Amino acid sequence: MADKTDINSTEKLLNTIRGTKQVAGGGDAGDAPLLFPQKAPFPPQDKKLLARFFPDKKNYTIGVDIGQEFIYLAKTVKSSNGNPVLLDQKILKYDGKTPPGSPEFNAFLKASLLSICGNPANCNIWTLIPAAEVNINHLKIPPVPKKQLENAIYWAAKKEASFDEKDFIFDFEIQEDVIDQGIPKHSVLVYSAPKVQIEKTKALFSNIGITTAGITIAPFAIQNIFRTRWLPVNEGTAATLFVGNEFSRIDIYNKGNLVLTRGIKTGVSSMMEAISESFANRNNPAVLGRADHEKILRSLDGGTDKLSENDAGFGLSEQEIFGMIAPAVERLVRQIERTLEYYANSGSHEKVEKIYISSVLNIYRRLSAYIGEQLGIKIEIMDPFRYQMNNRVIESISSEDRVSLTVALGLSFSDNRNTPNAVFTYKEKNREVAVKRINHAVMGAFAAALIICITALAYQ
């Protein structure tokens, strides 16, 4: 654990940065300003109960998703049957003007991780690099001798998408065996990621004294959720749609495997631009800031996010507001439609039967209704927690926060067996296997020598 004095000084610094009071899990609002804004996910007696089943000597996995204004954290441990169990989660707000890597941000990140992890030596930390920076392809490799398989995959990948190993790491995952035009082949996912981005992410954590166990991308984090059955996979091929600030991304999964990912240059910013244009066309002199845009968009989903008399757009109906952003939403729908058609026509693939939707803003309910109507596909909010509601930690999380925590949750399910890891590629896996073989051989030799000695002693 970090020294309490260090954490208190960090809290004062970070509260000055944010300019807000936030109450941490288990803290009292009447105490001195605390760093973390969440209530305790479950009462102290429940923590003691969990500790009996999951003692500290076990390794936990922490998923760290760093957004523009929030850090999302999820902490899980493998149960006796191998399934991940959520132990804790946090959503921590920071000043978006404080850049990652700055001393202020580093102090905030370290305090955040210590608050959920305790001793970093007990935790495997997994985090992200942007999916847009990573090139992903799928290959079908004919059967070759096992010793030649890696070379066959490597050269096929080089032919499909050229990359320079001086600047990129290369890795692959053999997903399943398929029949392609009557020929049995290996279906292989291959990807390359820029070393500069990976080193930058590693340095962000190493500068605060923490080593990352894994670095991956959001589509692979979501893949973890499908593979662990936190989202149902028995309904055919499913897709996930994330509506970000500057872009959106659609990922398609079949049998728990990522089979296609595509970025779309339409996001929340496009909708905000459409609102500004609509206000200008109405001869409205109001100058809208980002906060105004967000309030207007959030009002689409009703609930408590209603516009007040002092808000821009007050008096506009949901239909009028949605009409403003309709051109941007329509572009998004057409891109999704083309992506689904491409997937359906690119081989003997199943039709996508469901799309899970999420967004940086709480506007996915209104979007899901429109997109589902336009595409004729079942749309569901991206909320893997709703299928695991027997967990006391999950019961304390709001529905909006559950959607926001999805990627961090998927990261916390990561391991080198099931999750592509940019800092532990097939080369590192081969080295680990070689070391284990040498260790086994040495142990075997010692055991044989010991048996010979014991036999000689017994004979004498």
SULMO-V830728 format. One line per field, one symbol per residue. ss: DSSP state (~ for helix, > for strand, _ for the rest). burial: + if it has 24 or more other C-alpha atoms within 12 Angstrom, else -. A space follows every 10 residues. Layout:
ss->???
burial->???
//
This chain:
ss->___~~~~~~~ ~~~~~~~~__ _>________ ___>______ ___~~~~~~~ ~~~______> >>>>>>___> >>>>>>>>__ ___>>>>>>> >>>_______ __~~~~~~~~ ~~~~~~~__~ ~~>>>>>>__ ~~~>>>>>>> >>___~~~~~ ~~~~~~~~~~ _______>>> >>>>>>>>>> __>>>>>>>> >>>>~~~~~~ ~~~~~~____ ___>>>_~~~ ~~~~~~~___ ______>>>> >>>____>>> >>>>__>>>> >>>>___~~~ ~~~~~~~~~~ ~________~ ~~~~~~~~~~ ~_________ _______~~~ ~~~~~~~~~~ ~~~~~~~~~~ ~~~~~_____ _>>>>>>>>_ ___~~~~~~~ ~~~~~__>>> >__~~~~___ _~~~~___~~ ~~~~_~~~~~ ~~________ _____~~~~~ ~~~~~~~~~~ ~~~~~~~~~~ ~~~~~~~~~_
burial->------+--+ +++++-++-- +++++----- --++++++++ ++-------+ --------++ +++++++--+ ++++++++-- ---+++++++ +++++--+-+ ---+++++++ ++++++++++ -+++++++++ ++-+++++++ ++-------+ -+++-++--- --+----+++ +++++----- -----+++++ +++++-+++- ++-++--+-+ ++++++++++ ++++++++++ +++---++++ +++++-++++ ++++++++++ ++++++++++ +++++++++- -------+-- -+++++++++ +----++--- -++----+-- ++-+++-+++ +++-+++-++ --+-----++ ++++++++++ ++++++++++ ++--+-++++ ++++++---- -+++-++--+ ++++++++++ ++++++-+++ ++++++---- ---------- ---------- ----------
//
